[in-house]
Amino acid sequence: MIKLVGLAAAGLALSFGTAGAQEVSVAFGEHLAVIGGCHDCHTVGYNESGGKVDPNVSLAGNPAGFEGPWGKTFAKNLRLTLANMSEDDWLLFSDTFETAPPMPWFNVHAFTDVESRSLYQYIKSLPGGLGEPMPDSLPPG
Protein backbone atom coordinates (compact mmCIF):
# COMPACT_ATOMS: atom_id res chain seq x y z
CA MET A 1 0.00 0.00 0.00
CA ILE A 2 2.73 2.49 0.94
CA LYS A 3 4.58 1.81 -2.32
CA LEU A 4 1.35 2.36 -4.26
CA VAL A 5 0.77 5.70 -2.54
CA GLY A 6 4.34 6.71 -3.34
CA LEU A 7 3.94 5.67 -6.97
CA ALA A 8 0.68 7.56 -7.23
CA ALA A 9 2.29 10.70 -5.85
CA ALA A 10 5.29 10.26 -8.15
CA GLY A 11 2.98 9.92 -11.15
CA LEU A 12 1.20 13.13 -10.24
CA ALA A 13 3.46 15.30 -12.38
CA LEU A 14 2.80 13.03 -15.35
CA SER A 15 -0.97 13.29 -15.01
CA PHE A 16 -0.98 17.05 -14.60
CA GLY A 17 2.10 18.03 -16.60
CA THR A 18 5.00 19.55 -14.73
CA ALA A 19 4.29 20.45 -11.10
CA GLY A 20 5.40 24.03 -11.77
CA ALA A 21 2.71 24.43 -14.42
CA GLN A 22 -0.10 23.37 -12.06
CA GLU A 23 -1.80 26.14 -10.12
CA VAL A 24 -3.04 25.93 -6.54
CA SER A 25 -6.72 24.97 -6.56
CA VAL A 26 -9.39 23.09 -4.65
CA ALA A 27 -9.86 20.79 -7.66
CA PHE A 28 -6.16 19.86 -7.69
CA GLY A 29 -6.33 19.23 -3.92
CA GLU A 30 -9.34 16.96 -4.43
CA HIS A 31 -7.40 15.04 -7.09
CA LEU A 32 -4.43 14.70 -4.73
CA ALA A 33 -6.64 13.37 -1.92
CA VAL A 34 -7.83 10.62 -4.26
CA ILE A 35 -4.58 9.58 -5.94
CA GLY A 36 -2.54 10.13 -2.78
CA GLY A 37 -4.73 7.72 -0.83
CA CYS A 38 -5.90 10.26 1.78
CA HIS A 39 -9.51 9.08 1.59
CA ASP A 40 -8.46 5.42 1.86
CA CYS A 41 -7.82 5.87 5.58
CA HIS A 42 -9.21 9.28 6.57
CA THR A 43 -12.72 8.99 5.07
CA VAL A 44 -15.17 6.50 6.61
CA GLY A 45 -16.85 4.32 3.97
CA TYR A 46 -14.63 5.39 1.07
CA ASN A 47 -13.25 1.94 0.31
CA GLU A 48 -16.56 0.17 0.86
CA SER A 49 -18.31 2.54 -1.56
CA GLY A 50 -15.87 1.88 -4.36
CA GLY A 51 -14.27 5.30 -4.02
CA LYS A 52 -17.37 7.47 -3.79
CA VAL A 53 -16.71 10.57 -1.73
CA ASP A 54 -19.34 12.08 0.57
CA PRO A 55 -17.99 15.61 1.03
CA ASN A 56 -19.84 15.93 4.34
CA VAL A 57 -17.66 13.24 5.94
CA SER A 58 -14.56 13.40 3.74
CA LEU A 59 -11.28 13.40 5.61
CA ALA A 60 -13.01 13.61 9.01
CA GLY A 61 -11.03 10.63 10.32
CA ASN A 62 -11.76 6.98 10.90
CA PRO A 63 -12.26 5.37 14.31
CA ALA A 64 -11.70 1.82 12.96
CA GLY A 65 -7.97 1.92 13.68
CA PHE A 66 -4.90 0.16 12.33
CA GLU A 67 -3.07 -2.33 14.49
CA GLY A 68 0.51 -3.54 14.18
CA PRO A 69 3.76 -3.83 16.11
CA TRP A 70 3.56 -0.06 16.75
CA GLY A 71 0.27 -0.47 18.63
CA LYS A 72 -3.05 0.81 17.36
CA THR A 73 -3.38 4.09 15.48
CA PHE A 74 -6.38 5.92 14.09
CA ALA A 75 -6.60 8.00 10.92
CA LYS A 76 -6.80 11.57 12.17
CA ASN A 77 -9.56 14.00 11.39
CA LEU A 78 -7.76 16.23 8.90
CA ARG A 79 -10.49 18.86 9.16
CA LEU A 80 -9.60 19.32 12.82
CA THR A 81 -5.89 19.12 12.12
CA LEU A 82 -6.18 22.10 9.77
CA ALA A 83 -8.91 23.96 11.67
CA ASN A 84 -6.59 26.47 13.33
CA MET A 85 -3.79 26.46 10.76
CA SER A 86 -3.18 29.08 8.14
CA GLU A 87 -2.13 27.88 4.72
CA ASP A 88 1.47 28.82 5.55
CA ASP A 89 1.25 26.92 8.87
CA TRP A 90 0.03 23.85 6.95
CA LEU A 91 2.88 24.19 4.46
CA LEU A 92 5.44 24.01 7.28
CA PHE A 93 3.54 21.22 9.06
CA SER A 94 3.20 19.12 5.90
CA ASP A 95 6.96 19.34 5.35
CA THR A 96 7.95 18.37 8.90
CA PHE A 97 5.37 16.20 10.71
CA GLU A 98 6.05 12.57 11.57
CA THR A 99 3.54 10.05 12.84
CA ALA A 100 3.06 6.34 13.45
CA PRO A 101 2.28 3.74 10.77
CA PRO A 102 0.52 3.16 8.55
CA MET A 103 0.53 6.88 7.63
CA PRO A 104 3.19 7.48 4.95
CA TRP A 105 4.13 10.96 6.28
CA PHE A 106 7.35 10.86 4.22
CA ASN A 107 5.23 10.90 1.05
CA VAL A 108 3.55 14.12 2.21
CA HIS A 109 7.03 15.63 2.74
CA ALA A 110 7.62 15.08 -1.00
CA PHE A 111 4.67 17.29 -1.99
CA THR A 112 5.50 20.51 -3.78
CA ASP A 113 4.22 23.76 -2.30
CA VAL A 114 1.49 23.82 -4.97
CA GLU A 115 0.38 20.32 -3.99
CA SER A 116 0.40 21.06 -0.25
CA ARG A 117 -1.50 24.33 -0.68
CA SER A 118 -4.04 22.67 -2.98
CA LEU A 119 -4.67 19.86 -0.48
CA TYR A 120 -5.10 22.47 2.27
CA GLN A 121 -7.62 24.41 0.20
CA TYR A 122 -9.56 21.25 -0.63
CA ILE A 123 -9.80 20.16 3.01
CA LYS A 124 -10.83 23.66 4.11
CA SER A 125 -13.53 23.74 1.39
CA LEU A 126 -15.32 20.61 2.59
CA PRO A 127 -18.88 21.07 3.93
CA GLY A 128 -20.36 19.40 6.97
CA GLY A 129 -18.43 20.98 9.84
CA LEU A 130 -15.25 19.88 11.53
CA GLY A 131 -16.41 16.55 12.95
CA GLU A 132 -15.07 14.83 16.04
CA PRO A 133 -11.53 14.00 17.12
CA MET A 134 -10.39 10.42 16.66
CA PRO A 135 -9.24 8.21 19.53
CA ASP A 136 -5.67 8.54 20.77
CA SER A 137 -3.14 5.96 19.62
CA LEU A 138 -2.67 2.91 21.83
CA PRO A 139 0.65 1.24 22.67
CA PRO A 140 1.44 -2.33 21.60
CA GLY A 141 -0.38 -5.05 23.52
Secondary structure by P-SEA (a helix, b strand, c coil): caaaaaaaaaaccccccccccccccaaaaaaaaaaaccccccccccccccccccccccccccccccccccccccccccccccccccaaaaaaaaabbbbccccaaaaaaaccaaaaaaaaaaaaacccccccccccccccc
